[in-house]
Structure formats: C-alpha cells, structure tokens
C-alpha cells in the first residue's frame, strides 16, 4: 500500500492533473456542444488511462482469489456507473481516488525521509592501512576488528574504533543528536557514522561493521515497519470481513427494488454503484498505517528509533516505568572529585600506584580515574596484579609492597561511603578518591513530566543503596531498588508487570538485556547503550538528552490519538452516508466525498504528527 515518492509518482502526479483537466474539458464540451457518442468514447479512454492501475490490481486480485479489497470495490462501482451512462461520475471517482493516493504518497514520503535519512550513516568503503604502510580501499563489510583505518577530514567513520594517532573534531550528530562536535585524540573512542569535520585520525577498529553501533541503528530502522499495531491488524481484518458484506448488500440493493418494488433496473444499479463507492474502506486502509508511519518519522527526527508501530499503543497505555540508574538517569561518565592523600604518604607515589593499578582494570570507575587524572601510566611498578571481582584491584610492586585499590571493606578503611575509592599500601590506608556520578541534564524536569503519565515510577539498580537513594531523592522518585543482580532485576520487573496495563523499562547495560527483552516496551538510552541492550530493546534513544524519553511518550500519545480520531471520524461519516444511500438520498458525488474526501481529510490529519 505504501510507496515512496519516486520519480514515477511525480510523473503520475502530472498525469492525473492533465487527465483531470481533460475530463473536465470533455464534460463541458459535451454539455455545450452535444458530442454524443464521441463524448462517451472519450470518457472511456480517460477512464481506462487513469484507472489502469486500479483495474489491474482488481483483476489480479480476482486471479489470485483475494479480490475482496478496495480495488475490487472501486473497479466494480465505476464499471457499473460507466455502463449506466454516468461517465463523468465514473471517471471522477477514479481521478479523486488517485488524488487520495497521491496525498498518501506525499505524506508517507515525508515520514520515510525522516527515517531514511538515518540509513545513510556509513560509507561504502574504508581506507585500511596495511602493515607496509600502504592504503587499501576496502569494502566496509570486509573491515575486521584490529584493522587500522585512516579517516580524513570530511569523511565518515565506517566502524567503531579507538583513535591511535592524530586529533580531530568529530561530529556524531547523525546518531547521537548532539549538534556540537567533540575533539578526539589518542585512546578516545569514535563511533561508526561519525564525521571528521576537522583533522585526520587513525583508528583501530574495535569491531567489524555488522557489530558496529551504526549497523545496530540501521537494523532498528529497517525493522521499524515490519511489525503492525493492533489498530493496523484490526483494519486488515475489518477489510477482509467488511468487503464481502458490502458486496452482498450492493447486490441486494441492485436486485430487490426491480424484482419486488417495480423500480427501474438502471435506478437500482446506480444506487448499488453509489453504495459501493461509498463503502470503499480506503480512508481506513490509508490513514491508519500512515498515522503510524508519521509517528515513526517524527520519532526518527527526534533521534528516537522504534522497531515497529505496535509499540506506540503499548507506550500510550503504559502505567509503570522502571529505570536503570547508571548510564540511564546518570551519564555513566564518572568524574573524580576530591582526592585526599593521608599523612605519612608521598602524594606523587600514591597517585602513580593508583593510576598504574587502575589502568589494568576494566571497571568503568577505574577507567574514569585513569582518564580524569591524566597522568602517565608507569609500567615499571607492578610485577603482578589481580582483579578481585566486585571488590577492587590488588597488585604487588617490584619492591614487594602490596597495593590495594577498591571499596572501603576491601582495603580495610573505616568508612561507609560507597562513592569513594580507597588505596592502601601494605595494609595501611594511603588515600581516598571521591567519585561523582552525574545526573543527566533535564532529568529532574523529565521525571516531573513522566509522573503525570505513570502511576508508578521506580529506579532499579545494581549500585549501592546510598548512591541509588540519593539519586531517587534528588529526582523525587519515591521507590527504588538497590544492589540488584541481573536475575533479581528480571524478578522485580515480572512482579511489577503482573499489576500493569503495560510496563516500560529503560536501561543501557549488558545486565539490562533480559529485562529489556521481557518488558512490554524496552528502551535503551543513549550512545553508551551496549550491543546487547540495543538488540534486546524495542526503542533506542540515540542521544544524551534525557528529555527525549518524555518526548517519546508525547509522540506515542499523539499518534494513537490521531489514529482513534481518524477511525471515529471515518466510520461516523461512512455510517451516516450509508444510511442515506440505503434510503436513496445519497448521490454519486456524496459517495465520492464519503470515500475520497474523507480519505484526504484523514490523511491530512495524520500528517499533523510530522508538524509536532
């Protein structure tokens, strides 16, 4: 049903305008100059020319035995009208229906453009630096993890990677929505689809194209039209049941009056044809899917990618919202606050120990300490080290000293703050580093907006109670779960889901995958989202703007409201004119309005979603 506004359709627009003017001219000529049979044959040529697609689709439907659709109704009604001598009415129905399709194409094209603009995210090739220093242009699908790529000024980054040489200003707005460029240098991560606006960099591919962030985005885009909403499925089922009933009623309208009421056959046939035109479910078939396409397009414009239209209805009726903390409500970028080195220890030595040991850690706090302190990493300090999962790092220096970095209990510090990393040397606590987790901008305002929509909002986090509690208090969220393991998150979600109309979970981490997958709507938040979270989620908010979460629910509400309004309006008009038609008071022109006019009005109403 939905086709992109291509060159072919632009030509068809010109064609319909010309045919319409020609039909009107012939009609007027026939009125004033009495062309007789010539007028009839001229209308026949116009009818066959302008209605060829509808007639072909109706014929193929009969051949395939799946003909009970709007094309069959339209063809049957116009052919009947034509044989009854209502030439202009028959042609007008075809022309106005074509105009309705064009309005649909124009509205759909605008929505598709918003979505398709995100598909052209990556280049077709990448410049791979070979071991001998030469450069090979390689298909993006052939790039492997570990390959060294050269990205010049003005070029797009093909795969995710780490900068190993050079500095550049990088624009990642195509997927993150951040309008400001970011300066990147050695050790910084660069996402696929980023554009190097200034400078030249070499990056080491951290994964192949199929596993890249942009590929995940494109997969979401391509899947966005594959799943249908309940409203769309209702319209499909409605059309399959409705069409045979309408054809049956039209036959009764054509047969009963001349057989039992001594009415002229032509009169009854014309009423039946009028009834068929009016009964065509085009407005429903066009406007309902178009409303969801418009919603997908508007969401894409906002940097929100939705896997399918079915999630609009779930988002609109959802009444329970569960939020992860780190990387979702907070930025996930830990900052180093106050650093305190205890008396009796050399500050520079302690910081060298701290950075050298944390550089061997894969924990995000360890990485933040190394990044924030910006010190040279000494490789001549530790002869051995070990990562104690859930506690911290322990290393033995070449001088035989044992150094621990981690939680208070791990290093033996007498403290209760879980936001502080401690360091000890040979069992003596040498210092502490305050770690701050920043709340996302606009989080408080957004939570306030979401409270008006949800009856229950809670934070579900694996972080310690003190940290989660403070974040919940700052945002005015009354309920939170802390120190939750992945399987416990899933249990909490299932318990809450049992009492919900629909439950939405927002997260970004690997451990959020099962919950995202099993919630009614799973939303992964931000460019920090893990691959597992993106794969498991139904919606991806690509940027850092937390307020987009509230925007998503606004778009879902507007989309569903528009669908309901269109269905109500279309059915109300149809029922009224159908009653008039059964009573013999509906003309062919009123039927044209009841079909094509209502279609155009509902299509234009659906387009307002894109103007939000």
N, C-alpha and C positions, 0 to 999 in steps of 0.2 A: 504493500500500500504506500509506504513512504519511499520517496526517491529524492536524491539530491538535486538541487537546482543546477543542472548541467547546461551545456551549450544547446543540447537537443531541446530542453524545456524552454529556453529563451526563444528558440525558433518557433516552438509551439505557441508561445505567448503571442508572437507576431501573427502567426497563422490564425489564431482564434479571433484576434482583433479584426483582421481582414475579413474572415468568414462572417463575423457578426455584422460588420458594415455592409457586406454583400447581401446577407439575408435581409437586413432592414431595407436596403435599396430595392431588392426584388419585391418585397412585400408592398412597399409604397407604389412601385411601378404597377404591380398587379392591381392595386386598388384604383389607381387613377387612369391606367391605360388598358386595363382589361386584357392581360396577356393570356388568359385562359390556360390551355394545356401547357403552353411554354412555361408559365409560372410554376405549374406542378412539377415539371421535369427539372426546372432549375432548382427548386427546393429539394428534390430527390438527390441531385448531385451534391448539393450543400450538405444534406443530411448524411449521405454516405461518406463524404470527405471529412466532415467534422466529427462524425460518430464512429469512425472506423475502429478506434481502439476499444471503445465500449462494446461494439458489436463483436469484435474479435474475442474479447475476454468472455463475453456471454456465450459465444459459440464454443470456445474451448472448454468452458465450464460444463456445457451440455455433453461434449465429447468425453470428458473425464468423469461425468456423473456427479459433479459437485457444483451444480449451477445455481443453487438457491442463495444468491448473493445480490448485492446492489446492482451489479452489471446486468444480470438477468432481468431484474425488475425494470430497470431503465430501458433496456432494449425492447422488452415486451410492451411496455407502455407507449413508447414513442412509435414503434411499428404500428400498433393499433391506431394511434392518433393519426398517423400518416394515411393509413388506408381509409380512415373515415373522412379524409379531406382536410383535416386540421394541420395543414403543412407547416405553417409558421409556428404553431404551438409545439409540434414535434421537434422542429429544428431548435427552437428556443430552449427546450428542456436540455438538449444535448449541449448547446453552447453555454448555458448557465451552469450546468454541471461541470463543464470543462473549466469555467472560471473558478468554480469552487475548488477544483483540484489544483489550480494554479495558486490560489491563496494558500492552500495546504502546502504546496511546494515551497512557496516563499517563506512561510513561517517555519517549516521544517529545515530549510536551508540555513536560516539564521541560527537555529538551535544547533544544527550539525556543525556549522562553522566554529561555534564556541567550543565544541568537543573536539573537532578535527584539528583545530589549531594546536592542540596539545600532543597530537600524534607525531608531528614532525619535530620530535625532540632531539634526535641524534643524527649525526652524519652517516652516510652510507659506508665511508671508509675511514681508516685511521692511519696516521703516519707512525709506523713502528720502527724504532731504532734497532738495527741488527748489531750483533757483537762486534763486527768490524767497523762500526760507526756509520755505515750507510743507512739510508732511509728507504723503507719499503711501504708503498701504499697498499694496505691490506683491508679486505672486506671486514666490516665491523663484527660480523658473526665469527670471523676466524681469529679474533684477538683473544688471547688466553691470559689467565692470571699470571702475573710476573713479567709480562711484556712491558718494555719501556716505550712510551709514546711521546711524541713531540706535538705540542699543541701551540699553534701560532696565534698571533693577535687576530681576532675576528672569527676564529674557528670554534666549533663546538667540541666539547669533551665527549668522546664516544662511550667510555666505560668508567665506572667508579675507580678511583685510584688515589695514590698518595704522591704529593709533589716531592721529587728527589733533587730537582735543580731548578733555579730561577725563581722569579717573583712575578706575579701578575694580578691584575684586577679582574675578578671573576663575577659574572652576572648569572645567578641561578634562579632568576625570577620566573622562568618558564615552568618550574615545578614547585618552587617554594613560595612564590608570590611576593618575595622580598624585592622591592624595587631598587634598593641600594646595592651597589656592588661591594664585594668583600676582597680585601687584599690577602692573597695566599702566598705562602713560601714553603720552604723545605719542611717536611713532616706534616703539612696540612692536608686534610682530605678534600678531594674535589669530586662532586657528584656528576654522573653522566648527565648530559644535556646542558651543563653549564657552558656559558660562552666566555671566552677570554677576550675581554674588551680592551685591555692594555697589557703588553708584555708577552713573553714567551716562557713556557714552562715545560719541563719534562716530568712525566708522571709514571709511576709503576702501577700497572693495572692490578687492583686488588681482587678482581673477579672478572669473569667473562661477561659478554653483553647480555646473555639470557638471564644472568643473575643480577644485573645492574638495577639501580633504582629506577632509571628511566624505563627499562623494559617492564618492570612491575607496574609502572604508571600506565604504559601503553596497553598492557594486558587488561587492566581495570577498565580503560576506555573502550576497548574492543568488546568487553563483556557487558558494557552498560545497557545495551539494547536487547540482550539475549533473554532476560527474564521478564515476564509480564506481571503486571499488578493484578490484583483481584478484579479491579474495575475493567481492565482490558480483557481479562478472561471472561468476565460477565458479558461484555459487548460481543465477543466472539460467539459465545453460547447463545446469547439472545438473538443474534442474526441468524444462526442456524435453525432455531425454533420458529422465530418470528416470520421469516421469509415464506415458508410453506403455508403458514396460516393466512398471510396476506394474499398469496396467490389463490388459495381456496376461496377467500371472501370475494376477491375480484371476479372469480368465475361465477359465484352466486349472484353478484351484482349484475353481471352480464346476462345471466340466464333467467333468473326469477322474474324480473319485470316483463319481458316479452312473452314468456310462457304463461304466467299466472295473472298478469295485470294488464295485458294487452298494450304494453308500452312498445314504441318503435325499437327495433334492434339496434339501430345506429345510436340512439339516445343511451341505451344501456351499455353498449360497448364503450362509448365515450366516457360515461361515468366510471366504468371499470378501469379504463386507461388513466383517468384522473386520479382514481383511488390508488393505482399502482405507483404513479409518480409521487404522490403524497406519502405513500407508505415506505418509500425507499429509506433505509436506515443510514444513509450516507453521513448525515450530521454526526451521529454517534460514532460511526466507524472512523470518521476523520478526526473529530475533535478530542476524543478521549485519549488515544495514543499520542496525539500531538501535544496535549497538555503535559504529559509525562516527558516527552522529548524536550519540550520547552523547559521543564524543570531541570532535566539533566544538563541542558545547555547553560542555564543560568547558574547552576551549581558549579559547572566547569569554569565559568567566567570568574567565579569567586575562589577558584583553586580548590574546589571540593569535588572529588571524583566518587561517583556512586555506581556500584556494579549493576544495578538494574532498577527499573521503575517500581518493582514490588516493594522496595524499601521505603518509598515515600509514604505509603499507607502505614507501615509499621512505625516509622518515625513520628507520624502525626498522632497516633493513638498511644504512643509510649508514655508510661506514667512513673517509671522507676529508672533512675540514672545512676550507674556506678562508674566511678572514676579512679583510674590508677593515679599515683602521685608523681613519681619521678619521670620526667620526660613528657608528662601529660599536663598536669597542673603546673608543675615546675619545669624549668627549661631543660633540666638534665645536665646543664653545664655548671659543675660545681666551681665555686670561687674560694680562693684562700683568703681567710680573714686575718685575724691577729695571730702572730707567731711569737710564742714565748719560749725562750731558752733558759733553763734553770741555772741557778748559781752553781759554779764549780765546773761548768762545761764550756768548751770553746764553741762559739756560735757557728763559725765557718765550718768547723769539723762536723758538728751535728747536722748542719744543712747538707753537707757533702754526703754524709751517711744516708740521710733521709731521701735525697734525690736519687742516689745510686741504687738504693734498695727498691724504691717505688718504681723506678724505671723498668724493673723486671716484673712488675705486677700488671695484670690485665684488668684490674678493677678500675672503674671509672673515677673513683676518688684518687687512686694512685696516679692515674694519668693526669688528672686535674692538678695535683700537686707539682708534678714534673713540669707541666705546661705553664702554670702560674708563676712558679719560682724562676723559671727561665735560666737556670744555672747549667753549666757544662756538666755532662754526666761522666763521672770518673769510673773507668772500668778496672782500675788497679786497686780497688778497696776490698771487694769481697771475693773470697776463693770458693765459697759455696753459698747457696741460698735456697729457701723453700717457701712456697706459698701455702699457708695454713688456711684452708677454705673456711670462710666465714669469720676469720679472726684477724689475719694480717700476714705480714712478711717477716721472716727471720733469716738473718744472714750471719756468716762467720767471716771476719776480716782476715787478711793475711797475717795480721798481728795476733790473731787468736781471740779477739773480742767478739762476743755475741751481741748482735743488734736486732732489736725487735721494733716493728712499726705496725700499729693497728689500734684496736679497741682498748679502753682502759683495763679491762679484765685481762686481756692478752699480755699487755706489757707490765701489769702489776701496779697500775696507777690507781690512786684513791680518788675517783671521780665518777660522776653519774651521767655526764653529758655525752650523748651518743653522737653529737655533731663535732666532736673533737678527735683528731688523730694524735696518738702519743708515740713517742720514740724513747726507747730505753737502751742503755749500753751497759752490758754486764750486770743486768738486773736493777740498775738504778735509772729512774725516770729522768731523761735529759731534757725533754721539752714537749710542747704540745702545739698543734696547728688547728685553728678553728676553721671548719669547713662550712660554707654557706651555700644552700640550695635556693636559687632564686625562683620566686613565683612568677609565672608568665605574666606579661603585661596584659591588662584588661581582664585578668582572671576574676577579680572581685566583682566587677561590673557585669561580666558574663554570667557568673553564678547567680547574681541577683535576678537577671532576666530568665534564667532557666528555672528558678524557684517558682516563677509564675506558671510554669508549664508542667512541672513534675511534682507529684505528691511526696516523693521520697528521693533524696539525693544523698549518696554516701561515697566516701573515699575508701578504696580497698587497696592496701599497700603492703609490701613486704618490709618496708622500713620500720624503724623502731617507734614505739608508741609516742615518745616525746616529740619526735620530728613530725609525725603524722598529725598528732593532736594540735600542734602549733599552727600547721598549715590549715587544718579544718577550722580552728578558731579564727584565724585571720580572714578566711573566706566566708565565715558564717554558716558552715556546714555542720549540722548538729550530730551527725552519725559518721563514725569511721571505724575501720578495721585495720589493725597494725600487725606487723611481724607475721604476715600471712604467707604461707608457702603456696606454690602454684596449684597443688591439688585442693588446698583449702579455699583459694580464690574461686575455683570452679564450684565447690560445695556452697559457698556463700551466694554465688550467682544463681545457682539452681534453686536454692531456698527462696531467694527474693523473687525469682521468675515465677514460682508457683502462685504468687499472690499478685501478679502484674498483668495488665492488659497487654503490655509489651515492654520488654526490658532492653535498655541500651547500655552497652559497656564501652568505655573509652580507654584505650591503652596504647602502649608503643613498644613494650619489651618482648623478648623471646618468651618469657614466662606468661605473657598475656595471651599467647596464641590460642590455647584451649578455651579460654573464657570468651575471646572474640568470636571464635568459631561457633560456640554453643549458645551465645546470647541471641535475642531476636534481631538485634542490629549491632554489629561490632564495628567500632570506629577507631582507626589508628590515627594518631595525632602527630603531625609534624614530620620534618625530613629526618628526624632521628629514629623513626619507626624501623624496627628490624624487619628483615625479609619475611620471617615467619608471621609477624604481626600484619604486614601488608597482605600476604597470601590469605590469612585467616579472616581478615576484616571485610565488611561489606561496603564501608565508606572509608576513603582516605582524605584527610585534610592535609594538604601538602605544605603549607607554610607554618610559620611560628605564631601566627595570630590566633590566640585562644578564642577571640570573639567570633571566629568563623564557626565555632560549634553552635552558637545561638543562631547565626545566620543560616546554617543548615536546617535547623528546625523551622525557621521562618519560611524558607523556600518550600519545605515539605508541606507546611500548613497551607500556604498559598496555592500550591499545585493541587492538593487534594480538594481544597475549597472550590477551585476553578472547575475541576472535574465534576464535582457534585452539582455545582450551579449549572453547568452545561447540560448534564443529563436531565436535571429537573426542567430546565427551560425547553429543551428539545422535545421531551416526552409530553410536556404540557401543551405546546403548540401543536404537536402531531395529533394528540387526542382530540383537541378542540376541532381541528380542521377535518379529521377523520369522521367525527360525528356529523359535521356539516356535509361532508362528502356522501355519507350514507343516506342523508336526508335529501340529497340532490341539490344542495346550495353551494357546493364548492366548485369553482371553475378550474380550468387547467392552470390559469395564471396564479390562482390562490395555492394550488398544489405546488407550482414551481417555487413560490415563496416558502411554503411549508417544508420543502426539501432543500433547494439550493440556497434560498435566502437565510434560512435557519442555519445551514451549514456554514455560510460565510460569517454570520454573526458569531457563532460559537468558535470558529477558527480565530477570528479577530480577538475574541475574549480570551482565548488560550494564549495568544501572543503577548498579552499584557504581562505574563510571567517573566518574559525576557526584558521588560522595561522596569522591573522592580528596582 
